[in-house]
Amino acid sequence: MSVRLKPSTIDSRLAEVFGAPVPELYAAATGADCSPALTRALELRSFLALAEEQVARVRDRVHADMAPERDMAELSAAQLRLDAQWLDAGLVARDSYRAALDDLLRTMPPGQRPRPVRLMQASVFTTLPPPTAAGLTGHPQPSRAARHNI
């Protein structure tokens, strides 16, 4: 199963912070305008999902080995010690990935990415006065007083 499909304990928080379900976030992460915060968050989420799956596998194996219907002669202290070490390693990894993700989400908001600058030019609109009979030629007509001063 792809790590993208594996659930993690932080999926709902990622969906809340980034505004989309995790599968959509993975799809968005392939785009050129993907934020660094989203890329890093999904990388950490993938590591977290794997660590949580490992913890669940070891837990389930220990539960199966310790099931009441199991024969006591099948119990192995050495195997249980090994499982305890694996479980400890998995829990340390899980806690580390969760802490790193929490840190990332707290310190690097998803909207923090370079955005293209959009320049807006101011436009000025004016209304021209209605054309008059004298102004139909497109040239201003001198006033009567101006004609006599020439």
Secondary structure, 3 states (H helix, E strand, C coil): CCCCCCCCCCHHHHHHHHCCCHHHHHHHCCCCCCCHHHHHHHHHHHHHHHHHHHHHHHHHHHHHHCCCCCCHHHCCHHHHHHHHHHHHHHHHHHHHHHHHHHHHHHHCCCCCCCCCCCCCCCCCCCCCCCCCCHHHHCCCCCCHHHHHCC
